[in-house]
């Protein structure tokens, strides 16, 4: 029971750390209140929308969704003796430091393995860190500790939870718009059948569909730029957290490994704003100029 309560508290604690969620709540309420198909009175519909909102958050940030994402990402438990005797020992060392310095960090974080030789590490939900076999083979112990400290920073800052919440709820909105579009297109076809061809009403409905497509494209483009800016900032914050734990030098060393093997970081201006990670050189610069 205590573990469940801790997880519920952790779910709603991110609202105090992520003001963007309050902005998203306002947008949510504005959109949701336009779909009062049952014609409830305003207060009843407001209460229903709040309940749906809380249910969506709890579901999006629940262990069930985290388990599902583990399956989707095809990550596995630590298994081999090398993974247990080397990687798990490094993880536990950094995790113990994090628990001492960050009283609110989850006490149930676990390490998982990605069976690929690409150099990769990421965090999911509030209790999952995954590192690839490629990272294990490429980096030394200190560099791996720096990477683990960085990923713990993401979990401490609730970054993976925020991504899950935004992605899941954005998907709900897109499905609502898609269903509305389908209904309009069906009505348009019925209108054409009744009049044996295009008419003013069907042309008007077709225009609405085009406008909805344009709105989706514009909103998606703007949201991608805004959210990816937030994701880039979250990378800097996770770097700062690793430094706070005392692993600044180790993380710099790990970033230099990535910097040295990077083939190219050149891309167009639009692509750059749509990128969810900052340039490695800038991350190194911020860490190197950070005061101890």
N, C-alpha and C positions, 0 to 999 in steps of 0.2 A: 504493500500500500504506500509506503514511504517513497519508493522509487517512482511510482505512478504520479504521486503528488509533486515530486521534484520535477518530473518531465512536464507536467501541466504548468507549473510555475515558470519553468524555462521557456515554454512556448510563448507566454504572454509577457515575459520580461523583455523580449526583443522590441516591444512597442516603446519602451523607454529609451532604447538604444538606437532605434530606427525611426526618426520622425517622418520619413517618407511613407511609412505605413498609415499614418493619420491622413496624409494627402490622398493616398489610395482609398482610404475609407470614405472620404468625401466624394470622390469620383464614383465609387461603388454605390453609395446611397443615391446619387443623382441618376445613375443608369438603372439601378434596380427599381426605383420608384416610377420609372416609365413603363414598367411591365406589370401593372396591377390588373391582370386579366380577370380576377375574381371580383373586382370592384369593391374591395374592402375600404372602410373609412381610413382616413390618413394616419391616425395614431395606430390602429391595428396593423396596417401595412408596414409602418415604421418599425414596430416591435418584431414583426415577422422577418423583415429584412435584417435586423440586428441579429436575430437568432440564426438565420441562414449564414450571415457573415461569420459569426463565432463558430458555427459548425464547420464552415469551409476552412477557417484557420486551423481549428483543431485537427481536422482530417488531413490537411496539407502538411502539417508539421508533426503528425503522429508517427510512432514507430512503424506502423504498417506501411506508410509511404516510403519511409527510409529503407525498410526491408525490400520493398518493391524496387527501389532504385539500385540497391545492391545487386539484385538479380538482373536488372536491365544492363548495368555496367559490367556484369559478369565478373565480379570480384569474389575472391575466396578467402577462407580462413588461413592464418599462418600455419604452415604444415611441416616443411622440411626442417631438419636439425639446424641447417645454416640460418634459416629464417628465424627460428626460435632462439638460437644461441647468439646471433649477431643482431638482427633487425629488431626483434622484440625487446632485447636488452636496451638498445639505443632508445626505442620508443618509451619504455618504462622510465628511463632516466629523465628524459625531457618532460614527460607527463607528470612526474612527481614534482619537478620544479614548478610546472604550471599550476598544479593544485595548491602548492604552498603560496604562490604569488597571486593567484586568481581564485578567490573563494567561491565565485559564482560559476566557474567552469564546470561542465558536466562531469560527474564522477563515474560515468559509464562509457567513456570513449574507448573504442577498440580499433586495432590495426588490422588491415586487410591487404591482400596481394592482388595485383593485376598481372595476369600472365601475358605480358607483352614486353618486347625489348626496347620500345620507345621509352625515353626518359620522361617519366610522368609521376605526378602525385596530386591528389585532390581530396577534398573533404565532402561529406554528404550529411544532410540532416543536422543532428546535434551530437551524434555519437560515433561517426564513421570517418576514419582516415585510411586512404588507400595509397600504396606506393607500388610502382611497377618493378618488375625484375630488371628492366633496363637501368632504372635508377640505382638499384642495389649493385649492379655490375659496374656502373660507371663512376659512382661517387664513393669517397672514403667515409669512414665513420663520422668524422666531424661534419662533413658536408651533409650527410643524411640527417644528423641531429639538427642542423640549421633548417633543413626542409621540413622536418617534423614540427619544429617550433613555429614555422610559418603557417603550416596547416592548422595547428592548434589555435593560432591567432584567428583564423577564419571561424573556427567553432566558437571561440570566446566572443567574437564580434557578431555571431549569429548570421554570418554572410550566406552560408548554404541554405539556411532556413528561409531567409528573405528571398533567395532565388526560387526555391520551391514554391513559396506562397505566390509570388508574382507570376511565375509561369503557369501554375495551376489555375489561378483565378483569371488570368488573361485568356486561358484556353476556354474557360466557361463563357466569358464575354464573346469570344469569337464564335463559339457554337450558337449562342443566342442570335447573333447577327446572321450566321449561316442559315439557321432555321427560318428567321424572318425573310431572308432572301428567297429561300425555297418556297415559302408560302406565297410570296409576291409573284414568283415565276409561274406557280401553278395557277393562280388567279389570272395571270396574263394569258396563259395558254387556253384556259376556259373561255375567256373573253374573246380571243381570236376564233375559237371554234364556234361560238354563238353567232358572231358577226361574219363568219366565213372569210376572215382576213384581218390584217392590222386595223386598229381604230385608235381614236384619240386616247381612250382609257388605257389600252394596252401599251401604247407608246409612252404614256405618262408613267406606267408601272415599270417599263423598261428603263426609263430615265432614273427612277428611284433606285433600281438595282445598280446602275452604273455609278450613281452617287455613293451608294453604300460601299462599292468596291473601291472607289477613290478614297473615301474616308478611312477604310481599313488600311489601305496602302500608306496614306499620309500618317495616320496615328501610329502604325507599326514602325515606320521609319523614324519618326520623332521619338517614340518610346525606346527604340533600340539605341539611339544615340544617347538619350538621357540615362537609361539604365546601365549601358556599358561604361559611361563616365563614372557612375557609382561603383561599378565592379572594378574599374581601374583604381579608384581611390581605396577600395577595400584591399587591393593587393598591397598598396603602400602601408595601410594600417596593419595588415598581417605581418609585414616586414618589421614594422615598429614594435609589434608585440614580441616577435622573436628576439629583437634587440633588448626589450624589457626583461625577457627571461634570462638574458645573458648569453645569447647565441648570435650576436651580431657578426662577429668575425667568421663564425662557421657558415652563416647564411651568405655573407659576401663571397666566401670561398666557393660555395655551391653555385651562386649566380655567375661567377666567373667561368665555371665549368660550362654552363649553358651559353654564356656569351662567346666562349672560344669555339664551340661546336656549331654555333648558329650560322647557317649559310647566308641568310638575308633577312633583314628586318625592314625592307623597303616596300612601301605600298602607297596607294593613292590617298589623297586627303580624306575623302569620304570613307574609304576602307579603314583609315586610321581612326576616325571617330567611331566607327562601328566595332573596333577591336576591344575585347573585354580585358586585355592585359596591357599594361604600360610597357614601354621599351625596357629591356633588361638593363641597358646602360643607365637609364634614369633611376631605376631601382638601386643599382649599385651606387650611383652618385649620392642619392639621399641617405643611404646607410653610411657611406664613407664620411659624409659631412655631418652626420648626427653626433651630438655630444653624448659622451658616455655618462 
